[in-house]
Amino acid sequence: MTDDRMEDPTLRDCVIVGGGPAGLTAAIYLARYHLSVTVLDDGTSRAASIPVSHNHAGFPGGISGAELLERMRAQAIMYGADILDQRATALRRAEKNFVLSFSDGAMPARTVLMATGVVNRMPSMPKTEHDEALKRGLIRYCPVCDGFEVTDKRVAIIGHGLKAYMEALFLRSYSRNITLLSPSGEHDLEASEEARLQELGILVKSGPLEIEVERDAIVIHTGEGTLQFDSIYPALGSDVRSELASGLGARVSEEGCICVDSHQRTSVPGLYAAGDVVIGLDQISHAMGQAGVAATTIRNDLCELSALVR
């Protein structure tokens, strides 16, 4: 036991903020490195909303996001990680350590891993209807994950500007029936982009939009008529949950993503980040890979500080 832990038995080697694939992967690694680790999980991981993932290796029949997270939580706990169903509300320095605050108290930690992810911006519709449509595959958020599932189907992208344009081009490789819908009525496209969409047969329609969920389709009423689709992809952007890290002085990108080096270290010593909160491909496999790197870096950095004494 290190001197620090003898002085404060509540001190954790690492507190992980976020209980998604990145956070839980890191917890498994860190616990198996014989480090004390606690995960603060507020239950808002985007992975939990995935009805079935068919591109996660090792599950040829697919696996739901909720089941994957449940398995990962059980594995982390089995090796000694603690998981608290708490939302981290504040992060501060306390001499050479950190202190994480949450609704039921606070916890000191030698290191902190931010695995807080991002939040998708939803289209304008009641949340209950949105969530039901998401479960049924009528609304989808990740063409990299499930573009295969909309092969040759009627697909709409809701959004404007470059992000929506690029998503329309990406999905065009799966279906000839692609429509780009702007909820504001302004597409903000360059003339060359409009020409490319026309060349590929991608329809461009304007809002305002009224979305209606039917049994096997999603209907969108526009200023130019009513359209029916098998799936829609909101391309409205996302909000990066990096406030705790940036509040501590960690460097972030223009979009708010936490900047890290090749070992997942932030610009604040002892603070690390992995998963969708970091710039990169928003995929479970990528998040898990970053988490493995981050956890190993944390272990090695603590070893350099002579914190690993058994």
C-alpha positions as CSV (number, residue, x, y, z in Angstrom):
1,M,0.0,0.0,0.0
2,T,1.3,3.4,-0.9
3,D,1.8,6.2,1.6
4,D,-1.1,8.2,0.0
5,R,-3.5,5.4,0.4
6,M,-2.5,4.8,4.0
7,E,-3.3,8.4,4.7
8,D,-6.6,8.3,2.8
9,P,-8.1,4.9,2.2
10,T,-10.8,6.4,0.0
11,L,-8.2,7.6,-2.6
12,R,-8.7,5.8,-5.9
13,D,-5.9,5.1,-8.4
14,C,-8.4,6.2,-11.1
15,V,-11.9,7.5,-11.3
16,I,-13.6,7.0,-14.7
17,V,-16.3,9.5,-15.6
18,G,-18.7,7.6,-18.0
19,G,-20.0,4.1,-18.1
20,G,-20.1,3.5,-21.8
21,P,-17.9,1.1,-23.8
22,A,-14.8,3.3,-23.3
23,G,-15.3,3.7,-19.6
24,L,-16.1,0.1,-18.9
25,T,-13.2,-1.2,-21.1
26,A,-10.8,1.0,-19.1
27,A,-12.3,-0.2,-15.9
28,I,-11.7,-3.8,-16.8
29,Y,-8.1,-3.1,-17.8
30,L,-7.3,-1.0,-14.7
31,A,-8.9,-3.6,-12.3
32,R,-6.8,-6.3,-13.9
33,Y,-3.7,-4.1,-13.4
34,H,-4.5,-4.4,-9.6
35,L,-5.5,-0.7,-9.5
36,S,-8.3,0.7,-7.5
37,V,-10.9,2.1,-9.9
38,T,-14.4,3.6,-9.6
39,V,-16.7,4.3,-12.5
40,L,-19.2,7.2,-12.3
41,D,-22.0,6.2,-14.6
42,D,-25.0,8.5,-15.0
43,G,-26.8,6.0,-17.4
44,T,-26.7,8.2,-20.5
45,S,-24.3,6.3,-22.7
46,R,-25.3,6.5,-26.4
47,A,-24.5,2.8,-26.7
48,A,-27.5,2.0,-24.4
49,S,-29.9,3.2,-27.2
50,I,-28.6,0.9,-29.9
51,P,-31.4,-1.6,-30.6
52,V,-29.0,-4.2,-32.2
53,S,-25.4,-3.8,-33.4
54,H,-24.4,-6.1,-36.2
55,N,-20.9,-4.7,-36.8
56,H,-19.5,-5.4,-33.3
57,A,-17.0,-8.2,-33.8
58,G,-17.7,-11.5,-32.1
59,F,-21.5,-11.2,-32.2
60,P,-22.5,-12.4,-35.7
61,G,-26.2,-12.4,-34.7
62,G,-26.0,-8.9,-33.3
63,I,-26.2,-7.6,-29.7
64,S,-28.1,-4.7,-28.2
65,G,-26.2,-1.8,-26.7
66,A,-27.9,-2.4,-23.4
67,E,-26.9,-6.0,-23.2
68,L,-23.3,-5.2,-24.2
69,L,-23.0,-2.6,-21.4
70,E,-24.6,-5.0,-18.9
71,R,-22.0,-7.7,-19.8
72,M,-19.1,-5.2,-19.6
73,R,-20.3,-3.9,-16.2
74,A,-20.5,-7.4,-14.9
75,Q,-17.0,-8.1,-16.1
76,A,-15.5,-4.9,-14.6
77,I,-17.2,-5.7,-11.2
78,M,-16.0,-9.3,-11.3
79,Y,-12.4,-8.0,-11.3
80,G,-13.0,-5.5,-8.5
81,A,-14.0,-2.3,-10.2
82,D,-16.6,-0.2,-8.3
83,I,-19.5,1.3,-10.4
84,L,-21.5,4.1,-8.9
85,D,-24.7,5.2,-10.6
86,Q,-23.9,8.8,-10.2
87,R,-23.4,11.9,-12.4
88,A,-20.1,13.7,-11.9
89,T,-20.9,17.4,-11.2
90,A,-17.5,18.9,-10.6
91,L,-13.8,18.1,-11.0
92,R,-11.1,20.0,-9.2
93,R,-7.4,19.7,-8.3
94,A,-6.6,19.0,-4.6
95,E,-2.8,19.3,-4.2
96,K,-1.3,16.5,-6.4
97,N,-4.6,14.6,-6.7
98,F,-8.1,15.2,-8.1
99,V,-11.5,15.4,-6.5
100,L,-14.7,14.2,-8.3
101,S,-18.0,15.6,-6.9
102,F,-21.4,14.0,-7.4
103,S,-24.8,14.2,-5.8
104,D,-24.0,11.9,-2.9
105,G,-20.6,13.1,-2.1
106,A,-17.0,13.4,-3.5
107,M,-14.1,11.1,-4.2
108,P,-10.4,11.7,-4.4
109,A,-8.4,10.1,-7.2
110,R,-4.8,10.0,-8.4
111,T,-5.9,10.0,-12.0
112,V,-9.1,10.7,-13.9
113,L,-10.3,9.2,-17.2
114,M,-12.9,11.2,-19.1
115,A,-15.2,8.8,-21.1
116,T,-18.2,11.1,-21.1
117,G,-19.0,10.8,-24.8
118,V,-21.4,13.1,-26.7
119,V,-25.2,13.7,-27.0
120,N,-27.0,13.5,-30.3
121,R,-29.1,16.4,-31.3
122,M,-32.6,15.0,-31.9
123,P,-35.0,16.1,-34.7
124,S,-38.0,18.2,-33.5
125,M,-40.5,15.6,-32.3
126,P,-41.8,14.2,-29.0
127,K,-39.1,12.2,-27.2
128,T,-41.4,9.2,-26.6
129,E,-42.1,8.9,-30.3
130,H,-38.4,9.5,-31.1
131,D,-37.3,6.7,-28.7
132,E,-39.8,4.3,-30.1
133,A,-38.8,5.0,-33.7
134,L,-35.2,4.5,-32.7
135,K,-35.9,1.1,-31.2
136,R,-37.6,0.1,-34.5
137,G,-34.9,1.3,-36.8
138,L,-37.0,4.1,-38.2
139,I,-34.5,6.6,-36.8
140,R,-30.8,5.9,-37.0
141,Y,-27.8,8.0,-36.1
142,C,-24.8,6.1,-37.4
143,P,-24.5,5.1,-41.0
144,V,-21.1,3.6,-40.3
145,C,-22.8,1.3,-37.9
146,D,-25.9,0.4,-39.7
147,G,-25.8,1.7,-43.3
148,F,-25.8,-2.0,-44.3
149,E,-29.3,-2.3,-42.8
150,V,-30.8,0.4,-45.1
151,T,-29.5,-1.2,-48.3
152,D,-31.9,-0.4,-51.2
153,K,-34.4,1.3,-48.8
154,R,-35.9,4.8,-48.7
155,V,-33.7,6.9,-46.6
156,A,-33.7,10.6,-45.6
157,I,-31.0,12.7,-44.0
158,I,-32.3,15.6,-41.9
159,G,-29.8,18.5,-41.6
160,H,-28.0,21.1,-43.6
161,G,-24.5,22.2,-44.6
162,L,-21.4,20.1,-45.0
163,K,-22.2,17.4,-42.4
164,A,-25.6,16.6,-43.9
165,Y,-24.1,16.7,-47.4
166,M,-21.3,14.2,-46.5
167,E,-23.8,11.9,-44.8
168,A,-26.0,11.9,-47.9
169,L,-23.0,10.9,-50.1
170,F,-22.0,8.2,-47.6
171,L,-25.5,6.6,-47.6
172,R,-25.8,6.9,-51.4
173,S,-23.4,3.9,-51.6
174,Y,-26.2,1.8,-49.9
175,S,-29.3,3.0,-51.7
176,R,-30.4,4.9,-54.8
177,N,-33.4,6.3,-52.9
178,I,-31.8,9.1,-50.8
179,T,-33.4,12.4,-49.8
180,L,-31.7,15.4,-48.0
181,L,-34.2,17.4,-45.9
182,S,-33.4,20.7,-44.4
183,P,-35.5,21.4,-41.3
184,S,-34.9,25.1,-41.5
185,G,-35.5,25.5,-45.3
186,E,-31.9,26.6,-45.8
187,H,-29.5,23.9,-47.1
188,D,-26.3,26.0,-47.0
189,L,-24.7,24.0,-49.8
190,E,-22.1,25.2,-52.3
191,A,-23.1,25.1,-56.0
192,S,-20.7,22.3,-56.6
193,E,-22.3,20.3,-53.7
194,E,-25.8,20.8,-55.1
195,A,-24.5,19.7,-58.5
196,R,-23.0,16.5,-57.0
197,L,-26.2,15.6,-55.2
198,Q,-28.2,16.1,-58.5
199,E,-25.7,14.0,-60.4
200,L,-26.2,11.1,-57.8
201,G,-29.9,11.4,-57.9
202,I,-30.2,12.6,-54.3
203,L,-33.4,14.7,-53.8
204,V,-33.1,17.9,-51.9
205,K,-36.2,19.1,-50.1
206,S,-36.9,21.9,-47.6
207,G,-38.8,22.3,-44.4
208,P,-40.3,23.1,-42.0
209,L,-40.7,19.4,-41.2
210,E,-43.3,17.5,-39.3
211,I,-42.4,14.0,-38.5
212,E,-45.0,11.2,-38.0
213,V,-44.1,7.7,-36.9
214,E,-46.2,4.9,-38.5
215,R,-46.1,1.2,-38.1
216,D,-43.4,0.3,-40.7
217,A,-42.4,3.7,-42.0
218,I,-41.7,7.3,-40.9
219,V,-43.7,10.0,-42.7
220,I,-42.4,13.5,-43.0
221,H,-44.6,16.4,-44.0
222,T,-42.7,19.2,-45.7
223,G,-43.5,22.5,-47.3
224,E,-43.2,20.6,-50.6
225,G,-45.4,17.7,-49.8
226,T,-45.5,14.5,-47.8
227,L,-42.7,11.9,-48.0
228,Q,-42.4,8.4,-46.6
229,F,-39.2,6.6,-45.6
230,D,-38.0,3.4,-44.2
231,S,-35.4,5.2,-42.0
232,I,-34.2,8.7,-41.4
233,Y,-30.7,9.8,-40.2
234,P,-30.6,13.1,-38.3
235,A,-27.4,14.9,-39.2
236,L,-27.9,17.7,-36.8
237,G,-24.6,17.4,-34.9
238,S,-23.9,16.5,-31.3
239,D,-22.9,18.1,-28.1
240,V,-19.6,17.0,-26.7
241,R,-19.6,16.4,-22.9
242,S,-16.2,17.9,-22.2
243,E,-17.1,20.6,-19.7
244,L,-15.5,19.0,-16.7
245,A,-12.2,18.6,-18.5
246,S,-12.2,22.1,-20.1
247,G,-13.1,23.6,-16.7
248,L,-9.9,22.1,-15.4
249,G,-7.9,23.7,-18.2
250,A,-7.7,20.7,-20.6
251,R,-7.3,21.7,-24.2
252,V,-10.3,21.1,-26.4
253,S,-11.0,21.4,-30.1
254,E,-13.2,24.0,-31.7
255,E,-16.0,21.4,-31.6
256,G,-15.3,20.8,-27.9
257,C,-13.6,17.4,-28.2
258,I,-10.9,16.8,-25.7
259,C,-7.4,16.9,-27.3
260,V,-5.2,14.0,-26.4
261,D,-1.7,12.7,-27.3
262,S,-1.1,9.2,-28.8
263,H,-1.4,7.7,-25.3
264,Q,-4.7,9.4,-24.5
265,R,-3.2,12.0,-22.1
266,T,-4.8,15.4,-22.1
267,S,-2.9,18.7,-21.6
268,V,-3.5,18.3,-17.8
269,P,-1.1,15.9,-16.1
270,G,-3.1,13.0,-14.6
271,L,-6.1,13.6,-16.7
272,Y,-6.9,11.2,-19.6
273,A,-9.7,10.9,-22.2
274,A,-11.1,8.1,-24.4
275,G,-14.1,7.4,-26.6
276,D,-16.4,9.8,-28.4
277,V,-15.4,12.7,-26.3
278,V,-12.1,12.6,-28.2
279,I,-11.8,13.4,-31.9
280,G,-12.0,10.3,-33.9
281,L,-14.3,7.7,-35.4
282,D,-17.4,7.4,-33.2
283,Q,-17.5,3.6,-33.0
284,I,-17.6,1.2,-30.1
285,S,-14.5,-0.6,-31.3
286,H,-12.6,2.6,-31.6
287,A,-13.7,3.7,-28.1
288,M,-12.6,0.4,-26.6
289,G,-9.2,0.6,-28.3
290,Q,-8.6,4.1,-27.0
291,A,-9.7,2.9,-23.5
292,G,-7.2,0.1,-23.6
293,V,-4.4,2.5,-24.5
294,A,-5.6,5.0,-21.8
295,A,-5.8,2.4,-19.1
296,T,-2.3,1.1,-19.9
297,T,-0.9,4.6,-20.0
298,I,-2.5,5.3,-16.6
299,R,-0.9,2.2,-15.2
300,N,2.5,3.0,-16.6
301,D,2.3,6.7,-15.5
302,L,1.4,5.7,-12.0
303,C,4.3,3.2,-12.0
304,E,6.7,6.0,-13.0
305,L,5.4,7.9,-9.9
306,S,6.1,4.8,-7.7
307,A,2.5,4.5,-6.9
308,L,2.3,0.8,-7.6
309,V,3.6,-0.9,-4.4
310,R,2.1,-4.3,-3.5
